[in-house]
Amino acid sequence: MVETGHAYAKINLSLDIVSKMDDGYHNLKTIMQTVDLSDEITLECLPGEGFSIDSGRPYLPGDERNIAVKAAHVFFEHTGISGYHTKIEIIKNIPVCAGLGGGSSDGACVLRLLDKMFETGLGLETLETLGNKIGSDVPFSISGGTKLAEGRGEKLTNLPPLPQCYILITKPPFSNSTPELFGYIKCEKIRARPDTDGIIKALGNGDLGGIARRMYNVFEDVLPRGKTEIAEIKEVMLDSGAPGSVMTGSGPTVIGVFDNKDNAMTAYERLKKDYEECYLTQTIV
Ligand code: C5P
């Protein structure tokens, strides 16, 4: 039995941290959007047992520390289905450790593909609940689109889609540690926050400028010194005509929202000279 599918990247149009929870996790308020940059996943289930994974990236874990393997394990545990060896092949196109939710999206895609393959009809709610056991961004990636995510990331509300636009994605050549950045956040000391409610209102009005101008990510305030490329990339995006630019997730990737393709292409050509991981994308509703 074989199934194939796309695992799409996400961007955060805004990211706010409301409070720290007793279990050490943080209570988020973030608007997420799916974009058309994707990994390709092939899943094969053969008689046998265990898991194998080939992601073409030797530095990614090949055992249950890999979100895709964890997702398969969670699926079989929940459904009680047994007697299969699961082979997972991933063609990675989404930059890793980038704030683009690539690993989480791979996990969500594995859950969807297994549900289809075994005709288990788990439904959105159960798939999201299983996703929540795997990672904080996985529930969003089950159906994607444009959503407000709260709590750890599991409380999801559908929002009106982002108006038609071009989203330029640029990753500087280093990674941020997500737990480390969360560790720097002191909720009571956050100086600037995104206008989440204003973005939601602007989404309702189809007002791209109103959305782009309000985008902000509280992690930008606690970036370790020396990560100057993030500000430099933003500057190029804004200077090329983007009405807004923001770091996505825990970074270090920066996104720029453009209402016209010419400006987006200008920014792409300027940034591509210095940054290998540069992608011009559009949204997926
Ligand atoms: O759930 P996930 O594995 O994606 O989270 C990675 C790390 O990010 C966690 O170990 C935790 O340190 C931090 N985190 C958090 N609050 C969240 C999501 C993640 O503190 N809502």
Residues whose N, C-alpha, C, O or C-beta is under 5 A from the ligand:
A	BS01	C5P	G24 Y25 H26 L28 G135 S136 D137 G151 R152 G153 T178 P179 F182
